[in-house]
Amino acid sequence: MTNSSFLLRGATLADGSTADIAIVDGGITGIGSGLDAFGATVVDAAGLLALPGLVDLHTHLREPGFEDSETVLTGTRAAAAGGFTTVFAMANTSPVADTAGLVEQELALGEASGYATVQPIGAVTTGLAGERLAELGAMASSRARVRLFSDDGFCVSDPLLMRRALEYVKAFDGAIAQHAQEPRLTVGAQMNEGEVSTRLGLTGWPAVAEEAIIARDVLLTEHVGSRLHVCHVSTAGSVDIIRWAKARGIAVTAEVTPHHLLLTDDLAESYDARFKVNPPLRSAEDVEAVRAGLADGTIDIVATDHAPHPDQHKDCAWPEAANGMVGLESALSVVHAAMVDTGLIEWSDVARVLSEAPARIGRLEGMGTGLTIGSRADVVLYDTRAARAFGVESLAGKSANSPYLGRRLPGRVVATFHRGVPTVLDGRLRPHDEVVAGQKAVTARG
Ligand SMILES: NC(=O)N[C@@H](CC(=O)O)C(=O)O
């Protein structure tokens, strides 16, 4: 029989204290010193940081439709490798996730994987076409319980449609997650508009194209009394607008990606399309501003925007290459480097921005409380003292379009538990059949 009891012995908690963590049948049943092993499998966690399982509010899983880039199974393996136990799946699949049936199908694919919980995001408009609202209410009341809606990849640029969407989701405490990009200001854009784009002769994507939409949307949100989430904030001006909106009491939350916390637009000088992403990498001043915004709470969370693309869409001339970077496997290490090693935030803040707050923004039932007795046993054990040269062997998904290949990154995920089942142990992914058997046993006993 699969053992569904674990004792994580001597872990360091986010507040710096040391404790054992007892896991039984998918839940955390004890946190304290000297806990009895009572037949559980003992995991030596001495010197390892225990964080609540990470929650990514912005993942592209590509299935159905683009399985050459990623599938739900490979994407959730990448999630587990990076310490994630829940991922919100963006709607830009083919077909687009714009009906109750399609979000339920995505949910079921996640359940079959077992490596992480997949929470579908619904499209705001049918086919992401920006013309008419999708079945928001039906997706909300489906088995997938959708609360976040996004046309990510495209901006809901029509202000009347955005207003209607914000009004509609109020009925079930939903939110619109906006990809803020004024399309007319970014026609043909290839990279951040600035000194580097001028030098390289590449069409620029100006900061104002993001900021103008965020400014419009926080005002619309205030006007209709709804809830807005801003995807991948990348400019200093965006941080200022969100800070202003929050001070005014507007219900807006925001995310920043790991890559916008660490990388700058001069990387485009290499013409290596691994650095091509939407929104684009920005200036050093923007990086400083989004770091400050995350540190002071203006930006609520870090979300990966994990966007896998196969080699043929990246190993080509910059203008032809697809936008996007994989990010699940590297996110925790990048936040470690950009925010913790720089002294801007503490590990307890990392637990908040990479787990607790995203669970709350996405309205995941019974989650967002962190590591507490009675909560679901989603736990990551992280070695903060390790460092590694990030290489293809660090990737567990299907695509290798990581901007960190060849870079040295701090930290290493040693173990991940999803619903009390190890998905990673001793730094290695567990085989799929063992993960599935473990999840079945937990479901049967729970
Ligand atoms: N973030 C990206 O660079 N790419 C996203 C979609 C998008 O936002 O353009 C993708 O789905 O590939």
The ligand as an SDF file (V2000), in Angstrom:
LIG
                    3D

 12 11  0  0  0  0  0  0  0  0999 V2000
    3.9420   36.1610  -22.8410 N   0  0  0  0  0  0  0  0  0  0  0  0
    4.3490   35.8110  -24.0450 C   0  0  0  0  0  0  0  0  0  0  0  0
    5.3580   36.3140  -24.5100 O   0  0  0  0  0  0  0  0  0  0  0  0
    3.6690   34.8980  -24.7640 N   0  0  0  0  0  0  0  0  0  0  0  0
    2.3770   34.3710  -24.4540 C   0  0  0  0  0  0  0  0  0  0  0  0
    1.2540   35.2080  -24.9300 C   0  0  0  0  0  0  0  0  0  0  0  0
    1.4780   36.6720  -24.8780 C   0  0  0  0  0  0  0  0  0  0  0  0
    1.2080   37.2660  -23.8330 O   0  0  0  0  0  0  0  0  0  0  0  0
    1.9090   37.2380  -25.8870 O   0  0  0  0  0  0  0  0  0  0  0  0
    2.2310   33.0030  -25.1080 C   0  0  0  0  0  0  0  0  0  0  0  0
    1.1510   32.4040  -24.9710 O   0  0  0  0  0  0  0  0  0  0  0  0
    3.1900   32.5490  -25.7260 O   0  0  0  0  0  0  0  0  0  0  0  0
  1  2  1  0
  2  3  2  0
  2  4  1  0
  4  5  1  0
  5  6  1  0
  5 10  1  0
  6  7  1  0
  7  8  2  0
  7  9  1  0
 10 11  2  0
 10 12  1  0
M  END
$$$$
